[in-house]
Amino acid sequence: MQCQTCGDPTSPAFNECQRCGTPLGQPAVTPGLATYGVRGLGLATSVAVCATTVLYLPGALFPVVGGAMARRAAAQADSDLLLGAAVAEGLLTLPYFLAYLTAAVLLIVWTWRARKNTDAFPGALPSLSPAWAIAGWLVPFANLVVPARVMANIARDSLWRRRPPPLVALWWIAWLGFSIGDGVVNSIDTLQYAEVADTPRNAAEFQEYVSYYQYMVVPRLIPAVFCLIAGVSLIVLLRRISAAQQDRIDRAVPAWPYHPGWPVPGAPAAYAPRYPVQPVTGSSPQVVADPTVASPQVPPEAGGTIGA
């Protein structure tokens, strides 16, 4: 006997498949429970996460460019170059925030769908309800732990693992490092920028801008590294989980069209729909045939036949 989820041979000595954990005799997806497609949404979420990661890096590395512009402004005593640097940095952050919001919405929707799908997977043991896939990101303090637990359950139940893969821990640690580090760096940046003159008028004040940008190079790099690690690991998780769930859902879809009253291909007898056979209590009704319309008979004319 083969497992209907992963296809591995099963043994009567165990109550479940030793590879994917599906109970013996159970289908890949429990009939009657709703499932949601996640392949296309997972791809869109991966693209949004990739865009967010890429667009964050120019802003994080901007102190290198800002320092060069500040040195040029100091050499020319031109404060307009400093204003241009501030405007350029602001323009770089706008696409990042748009991509960040898009990725956040798509990730929440994908997480909810993926979590709902595990309810239809026999052998899955999620510890949190699908509602936490949304609330876990929004509730203060809970958002430090709950999203990681939801993702860990989804990954374990979708990738046929006894335990969550280590990639989930790597993603969450990097995400927390990025979130906390970015907030701390922004606070430091605000304090350092408040100490420089609004409109520099002499060489010393121009030098303050040069020192400011030089000082912010290293702090900006720390959350950038965490952002890169979190983005790459999350994209890998999204692609693996989406492919595994979609493959499992596709196993439950029959290859040929079938009537709702027919047994579901691949499902055990316990899940096959049963309909009572209607007994025949009388003779089959006779179909009354319509009278045949014959052509009208033409009376014979005199002399038209022999012996007339």
N, C-alpha and C positions, 0 to 999 in steps of 0.2 A: 504494500500500500504506500502511496506517495502523498506527501503533504501538498495540499491544494494551494498553499501560499508560496512556498519556495521550490517545490518540486523534489525535495530530497526524500529518500525512502525513510519510512517511519518504522518503529519497532513496537510491538505490543507491550514490551517491558516498560515503556514510558507512556505517560498520559498526554504528552505534548511533543511537538517536533523539537528535536534537540538543536536545530539551527535557528529557527525563527520564533519558537515558542507557541505556535498555533496548536490548540488542543486537537487531538486526533479526531478525524472525521468532520472537522469544522471547515467551512469554506473560507476563501481568502477574505471575503467581506460578508458580514451577516446580512442576509436578505431582509429588506424592509426598513433598513436604516439609511438615512440620507448620507451621501458622500459628495464632496466638492472637488472640482478640478483645481489642481494647484500648479500644474506645469507652466502654463502661460503666466499666471500671477507670480510664480516664483522667479521666472525669467525677468519680468518687469521690475520686481523688487531688487533683483541682483543688479540690474542696470542702474537703478536709482541709487543703490548703496555704492556702486562703483563710481558713479558721478559725484556723489557726496564726498567720497574719499579723495578723489582726484582734485576736486575744487577746493578742498580744505588746504591742500599742500601749498598752493601759491600764496595764500594769506599767511601761512605759518612761516614761509621762507621770505616774506616780504621785507623783514628787517635788513636782509642783505642788500636788496635793491634800495630800500629807504636810506641805508647808510651811505651808499654811493651818491644818491641824490643830495643828501645832507652835506657831504664833503664838497660836492660841486657848488651847492648853494653858498657854502662858507667861502669858497674860493672866489665866487663872483659877487658875494654879498647880495644875493637875490633871494628874498623871502618867498617869492612866488613859486620857486622850485619846491620849497617845503610844503606850501599849500597844495601843489600838484601831487606830491607824495601822499599827503593825507587823503586827497580825493581818489587817487588810484587805489589805495588800500581799501577805502570804502566800497569802490566799485567791484573789487575782487570778492568781498564778503557777501554781496547781494546774491550772486548765483549760487553760492554755497548754501545760504539759508533756504533758498527756494528748493534746491535739491534735497536738503536735509528734511524739510517738511514733507516733501513728496515721498521720500524713502520711509519716513516714520509712519505715514498713513498706510502705505502699501505693506509694510512689515507687520503692522497690527492686524490688517485684514488677512494677510497670509497666515499669520500665527493662529488666528481664530479658525480659519478653514482647516488648517493642518491638524489642529487639536480636535475639531469636530470629527474629522475622518478617523482618528484613532478610536473613537467610540464604536465604530463599525468594524474594527479589526479584532477578530477573536484572539484572545490571549494577551491583548494590551491591558496594562494596569496603570492608567493615569492617576495621579494623586491630586490633581487640581481640576476643577470644572472648566469648561470652555470660557466662561465669563472672565476668568482670571487672565485669559489671553489678551483681553482688552484692559481690564481694571488694573492688572499688574503693572502696566506702564504709567498709569495715571495717579495711583494712590501714593502719597508721599511715604517714604521709608520702605514701603512694600516694593517699590520699584527698584530697590537695591538687591532684591533676592528673587521675587516672584517670576519676572520674565526669564531668568536663567533656569528656574525649576520647570517652567512650562516648556521651554525649548529642550531641556534635558529629557523630559518625558516623551516629547514628540520624536526626538532623535532616537531614543531607545526603542520605542514601539514601532518606528517606521523602518529603521535600519537593521532590524533583527539582532539587537544587542541585548545581552543580559544586564549591562550597565550602560549609562550614557557615555558616548564617546568623549575622549579628552578634549576634542576640538571645541566642545561647548564651554568647558571651563576656560580654555584659552581665549575664546571670543569674549566671554563675560568679564574676565579679569582685564583684558585690553580695553573693553568698553568702559568699565569703571575708571580705569586709569586715564582714559581720554576725557571722560566727562568731568571728573574731579580736577584733572590737570589743566584742562582748558579753562575751567572757572577760576582756578588759582592764578594762572598766567594772565588772564584778562584783568584780574584785580591788581596784579603787579604792574601790568601795562598802564592801567589807569593812574596808579600812584606815580609812576615814573614820568608819564606824560604831563601830569599836573605840575611837575617841578620845572619844566622848560618854559621859556617866555613865549607868549602868544605870538608876538611879532618881533623876531630878533633884529637888533639894530647894530650890534658890534660883533667882533670875532668871537668873544667869549660866549655870547648867547647862541651864535651859530654852532659853536663847538658843543653846546649842551645837546643839540639835536643829534649830532654825530655820536656822542656818547650814549644817548638814549637808544638809538638803533643798534649800536654795537652791544649794549647790555642785553637787549631783548632777543638776540640771535639764539642763544642756548636755551632759554626758557621756552621759546616757541617750538623748538625742535622736539622737546619731550612729549607733549600731547600729539604732535604729528606722527611720531613713531607708534604710539598707542593707536592712533586713528588708522594707520596703515595696517597694523596687525588685526585690529577688530574688523575692519572692512573686508580684508581678504578671507579671514576665517568665517565670517558670516556669509559671504558669497558661496564659499564651499559648502557650508551647511545647507543653505537654501537650495542649491542645485542637487545635492545628494538626497535630501529629504523629499524634495518635489519629485524627483525621478523615481524613488522607491515607492512613494505613495501612489503615484500615477500608474506604475506598473502593477501594483497590487489591485488597484481599482479596475484596471483593464482586464485582469484575470477573471473578475466576476462578471464581466459583460460578455454575453454569448457572441460567438462569431457570426451566427446566422440569425435572421429575424425569427422571432418566436411569438406565439400568442400568449397573452397574460395568463391563460389557464394551463399552459404547458409547464412541465417541470423545468426548473432553471438548470441549464447545463453545468455540470461540475458541482452542483450542490448536493449534499447528502439527502437521504430519503426523509430525514426529519424536517428539512427545510423545503422539500418539494411541495408545491401547493396541491392539495387534495380536494377534489370535488366529488360529491356523491353521484353515483351512477343512477340515473333516473330509470326506474323499472318500467317495462312495457306492460301496460294493463289491458290493452285492447288491440284489436286488429288495426293495422295501418289504414288510414283513411284512403278510400279509393278516389282517384282523380277522375273526375267526369270529363270525358273528352268532348270537345266541342263538335257538334254535328258537322259532318263534311258537306260542304256546299258543292253539289254536283251540277254539271252543265245541264241546262234544260233540254229535254228530249224533243226532237223535231218530228212531228207525225209524218209518216211516209206519204208521198204523193202518188196519185194513180198513175200506173204505168212505170213506176220507178223500180219495181221488183218483179221477179218471175212469178207468174201465177196470179198477178194482180187482176 
